[in-house]
Amino acid sequence: MRSTTISRARRWVGASALAIIVGLGGVSTFVATSQTANAQISAPTIAAPSFADLVAAVKPAVVSIQVEGEETTSQNIQGGRNFQFQIPDLPDDHPLKRFFDQFGNQFGQQGPATPRKYMAAGSGFVISADGYIVTNNHVVKNADKVTVIFDNGDEMSAKVIGTDEKTDVAVVKVDGKDLPFVEFAADTIRVGDWVIAVGNPFGLGGTVTSGIVSARGRDIGGSSYGDFLQIDAAVNTGNSGGPAFDTSGKVVGMNTAIYSPNGGNVGIAFAIPASTIKPIVQQLIDKGSVTRGFLGVQIQDVTHDIANSVGLKNAKGALVTEPSDGGPAQKAGINSGDIITAVDGTPIDNALALSRTIANKTPGTKVELSVWRNGKEDKVSVTLDTLKDQAAPTQQEQPAQPEAPKPSSVGITLVPNSGGDGMLIQDIDPSSVAADKGFTVGDVILEVDNKKVSTVDEFEKAIQGVKDSGRGTALIKASRDGNTRFIGLPLDAGK
């Protein structure tokens, strides 16, 4: 279970209204105590929901997964001939990582890489009578041996059919016949609906917990495509790969990650929705790998400032920062600054939505993009390519800066960018709106209002042009560490 860990007692809260009717004789405003009728009040009993029948039906299809493998780690050996100690191999985000790295560099040496055997456990669920089983990629990744343990205690060896790291989905198979299996639900689960999680937390196979869907469409980081269900059913280490069921006994999600500030269960777990799992699983079964559509654009969300600067009514869509050279989008005429608002008529709310929509398309598919440019919507047809692993962008080196330039009208001091196009921010007024919007020293201003700028005069003329047009926000195209972004810069508060 990834830690990005829900032990909450669930209570069925019922509300009953008790209507008390008092009869008054005639028109008298006085009711004698001797006339009061005795009545026995019986409040209805509201039973808590029972999932016993549902669990009995689906639990045989939920399995525990044990994996064995070998990984190679290096050891940092410190000390002299008579005294040696080992610096731990810490993850990059560990608070003591820098200390031990520095200590090792000064006083020690890198030890030999040594293989180490490991064992791990997770969960999974059977989706076919002949033994296809769905689990998380991180449960079976790099495993040399996979053993599946069924609810009745039977054990079977399994083969990894395929894994997809981007969505953390994997398929393994046992040689089975007439195995109990479960089906995926339609994508109709709503926030507030009941979910029942079954899995193998801490090696305690066959554990059942319940809760509700707390939210949909969560982007938890560490995932390329987001769109997780957030649930409050108790999920812990070992639940990874286990199913979350709806009240009809169909799989609505696969438990994958938990949020915990202390390693314990705090009521926040995340499940990959069935709508994401189903097409990935089918591809893994059919060909052992996953192919995705590729549009070839760098994109960002549309902020309210950006929407105002380009005349877009709603702050929705995916703003193209740069089309990839020679990619499908560039070939179709998509430009930097275009805002993609829909794909084949389906609205696009943000950059993540566009990534998911395009990835779910088959390479070679022709799609119609709705594009907002120059104050109006255009339609552009693009034939998608195949998504390949992309190399990380290179870091942009910052050149030496000239001295004593004057601040611009918006509170940033610009100098020529000797490392390439645009103007480099050498200084910024911390009280300016530019600082509030996230501009910082070292950023490169490439365009203002879709006009390239290479001098301070060009920058100021472009800013003034926005003001003269009656718009209160300038669309700035900027680059930081090799990554291009658009930022809407309000001008009424500029300095």
Helices and strands as residue ranges (DSSP letters): E 2-3, G 33-35, H 52-58, G 59-61, E 62-80, E 83-87, H 97-107, E 109-126, E 132-135, H 137-140, E 143-149, E 155-164, E 169-173, E 194-199, G 201-203, E 207-218, E 228-231, E 243-245, E 251-258, E 269-273, H 274-287, E 293-294, E 297-301, H 304-310, E 318-323, H 328-332, E 339-343, E 346-347, H 351-359, E 366-373, E 376-383, E 385-386, E 412-416, E 423-428, H 433-436, E 444-448, E 451-452, H 456-468, E 473-480, E 483-490
